[in-house]
Amino acid sequence: MKSGEQQAKATAASGGRPRSPRIQQAILNAAVELVLEIGFKSLTIDAIAAKAGVGRMTIYRRWPNKAAIVMEAFVARVDPGTLFLSAKSYAESIRLQMRTMAKAFRGKDGALIRALLAEAQFDPELATALRERWTMPRRRMAIAYFEEGKRKRVFRPDADPNAIIDVLYAPIYYRLQMGTGPLSDAYIDEIFEHAMKGLMKA
């Protein structure tokens, strides 16, 4: 016979969801606040439930573990800043997207992603959730966008979209993690200008 927690996780896997959007948002908010207060390692489903004012079964009806909750909360907060929006030029849309991401990372969301990246080195569930909910979806979106840039002859024909991603975004994550300086618009523009000189079609 399954334990109560195993039954709850099975229910979560079947796609259940808290009926009230307000309750769901309260759970996501509670998870983010607790990660910033006590860290992901110390976070528990019981702590999230207590802070959100719900029962633990309410949480397990939607999420199988704490990593899934935290990643859903993070993606909901930061995802809009990962989109490439219309601008006066194709290249300028990349610069604006990078600036928007950096702006988000200058605040609470930056502290959150730093905590998640650090704990993902030791927590397999979090590492999987981070890769599947954040890293790979963003990467697939960027690859498609940069392939479009190659078709439009903005980038050199031999430019590898995977390499473009690493050249443009690795410095942002490095500075975020290592604290070597602010993620200012000036810093983003410098990264962008240096990278595009090498990537753009002459």
ChimeraX attribute file (.defattr): number of C-alpha atoms within 10 A of each C-alpha:
attribute: neighborCount
match mode: 1-to-1
recipient: residues
	/A:1	5
	/A:2	8
	/A:3	8
	/A:4	10
	/A:5	13
	/A:6	13
	/A:7	15
	/A:8	22
	/A:9	19
	/A:10	18
	/A:11	18
	/A:12	20
	/A:13	14
	/A:14	13
	/A:15	11
	/A:16	16
	/A:17	16
	/A:18	17
	/A:19	11
	/A:20	9
	/A:21	10
	/A:22	9
	/A:23	16
	/A:24	20
	/A:25	14
	/A:26	17
	/A:27	25
	/A:28	20
	/A:29	18
	/A:30	21
	/A:31	29
	/A:32	23
	/A:33	16
	/A:34	18
	/A:35	20
	/A:36	15
	/A:37	11
	/A:38	10
	/A:39	15
	/A:40	23
	/A:41	14
	/A:42	10
	/A:43	19
	/A:44	16
	/A:45	21
	/A:46	15
	/A:47	15
	/A:48	26
	/A:49	19
	/A:50	14
	/A:51	16
	/A:52	20
	/A:53	13
	/A:54	16
	/A:55	13
	/A:56	17
	/A:57	20
	/A:58	19
	/A:59	28
	/A:60	25
	/A:61	21
	/A:62	23
	/A:63	26
	/A:64	21
	/A:65	16
	/A:66	22
	/A:67	25
	/A:68	18
	/A:69	24
	/A:70	28
	/A:71	23
	/A:72	19
	/A:73	19
	/A:74	22
	/A:75	16
	/A:76	11
	/A:77	12
	/A:78	18
	/A:79	12
	/A:80	13
	/A:81	18
	/A:82	18
	/A:83	19
	/A:84	19
	/A:85	13
	/A:86	12
	/A:87	12
	/A:88	7
	/A:89	8
	/A:90	17
	/A:91	15
	/A:92	15
	/A:93	16
	/A:94	22
	/A:95	19
	/A:96	21
	/A:97	18
	/A:98	23
	/A:99	22
	/A:100	19
	/A:101	22
	/A:102	24
	/A:103	16
	/A:104	16
	/A:105	21
	/A:106	14
	/A:107	10
	/A:108	13
	/A:109	20
	/A:110	20
	/A:111	16
	/A:112	19
	/A:113	19
	/A:114	17
	/A:115	17
	/A:116	23
	/A:117	15
	/A:118	13
	/A:119	16
	/A:120	20
	/A:121	10
	/A:122	11
	/A:123	14
	/A:124	12
	/A:125	13
	/A:126	22
	/A:127	17
	/A:128	15
	/A:129	19
	/A:130	23
	/A:131	15
	/A:132	13
	/A:133	15
	/A:134	17
	/A:135	12
	/A:136	12
	/A:137	12
	/A:138	15
	/A:139	16
	/A:140	13
	/A:141	13
	/A:142	20
	/A:143	18
	/A:144	11
	/A:145	17
	/A:146	22
	/A:147	18
	/A:148	15
	/A:149	19
	/A:150	18
	/A:151	12
	/A:152	11
	/A:153	13
	/A:154	18
	/A:155	24
	/A:156	15
	/A:157	15
	/A:158	9
	/A:159	17
	/A:160	15
	/A:161	21
	/A:162	14
	/A:163	12
	/A:164	19
	/A:165	14
	/A:166	12
	/A:167	17
	/A:168	19
	/A:169	17
	/A:170	12
	/A:171	15
	/A:172	20
	/A:173	17
	/A:174	12
	/A:175	13
	/A:176	20
	/A:177	16
	/A:178	9
	/A:179	10
	/A:180	9
	/A:181	10
	/A:182	15
	/A:183	22
	/A:184	13
	/A:185	16
	/A:186	11
	/A:187	16
	/A:188	22
	/A:189	15
	/A:190	12
	/A:191	18
	/A:192	20
	/A:193	14
	/A:194	12
	/A:195	14
	/A:196	17
	/A:197	11
	/A:198	13
	/A:199	19
	/A:200	16
	/A:201	14
	/A:202	9
